[in-house]
Amino acid sequence: MADVQNGGFDGKKVWMATDNAVFSLTSNKWMSKSKGLCDIVYDIKYECRRHKVFWHLFHVSRKMMIKIGMDGTSRGDLIQE
């Protein structure tokens, strides 16, 4: 989010895939009872609006993430075996 706050994505589109269904539902439909998670999503959406960043988050199943080699990249796993 620091790059968005610093203007690194001003006027750009950011597409984000996640295998976390709760995060996806909270982002798209505010379907979470977790205040902490809702606060995180609110902060992201607020900064994106402030900097005119189009942020689109979508859900991809874990099996598909593994199949296409994306599983683990959010944790810094960039080396594919």
Long-range contacts (C-beta under 8 A, 24 or more apart in sequence): 1-43, 1-44, 1-47, 4-44, 4-47, 4-48, 4-51, 4-53, 5-47, 5-51, 7-51, 9-51, 9-53, 10-51, 10-52, 10-53, 11-51, 11-52, 11-53, 12-53, 12-54, 13-53, 13-54, 13-56, 14-48, 14-53, 14-54, 14-55, 14-56, 15-56, 15-58, 16-55, 16-56, 16-57, 16-58, 17-57, 17-58, 17-59, 17-60, 17-65, 17-70, 18-57, 18-58, 18-59, 18-60, 19-59, 19-60, 19-61, 19-62, 19-64, 19-65, 19-71, 20-59, 21-59, 23-57, 24-57, 24-58, 24-59, 27-57, 28-57
